[in-house]
Amino acid sequence: MSKYYLTDHGNILNIKKKCFQTPMGKFLRLVSDNEMEYLKNILIPIKFPNGIYEPENTPLWHFIYHVENDGVLYDYFGRDNNGIVEFCYVSYPSYVSD
């Protein structure tokens, strides 16, 4: 399996970092697992024998707040994915049984 795939616009799908990047290593946006699986089948795999610049960091999820409702705890997170604000939450029971 290739680590990099070339897009129609000359950008690169970086499998390890799960993102699109420019050839000079600028982060463009994150790629979901489903999108990545699809793209690996239609994009051209490429290799860089001398290496390639990669983005240092990709957007991380930041904790926003915590809510408890009807015995369920919700932790909400957000991030800026190259100008697109994204949110998600994780829910779990407010009690833990052994």
C-alpha positions, 0 to 999 in steps of 0.5 A, a space after each residue: 500500500 502506498 503512503 501517498 496518492 496524487 490528486 487531479 490538482 497536483 496535491 497529495 493524499 497523505 495516508 499516514 497523516 490522514 490529510 491532503 497536503 501540497 507538495 511543499 508540505 502545507 496542510 490542506 484538510 483532514 480526510 475521513 476514513 471512508 473518504 480515504 478508502 474511496 480515494 485510495 481506489 481512484 487516485 494515483 499512488 506515488 513514491 518520493 525516493 528522496 522524501 517529501 515535506 509533510 505537515 507538522 501538525 493537523 487540527 486537533 480536537 479541543 474539549 469544549 464542555 461536558 453535560 450530564 442528561 438523564 444518566 448519560 454524560 456527553 463530552 463535546 469537542 471542536 476543531 478548525 479543519 482549514 477554515 471549516 469548524 467541526 464538532 463532535 461528542 462522545 456519550 457514555 453512561 454516568 455510572 460505571 459498573 465493575 
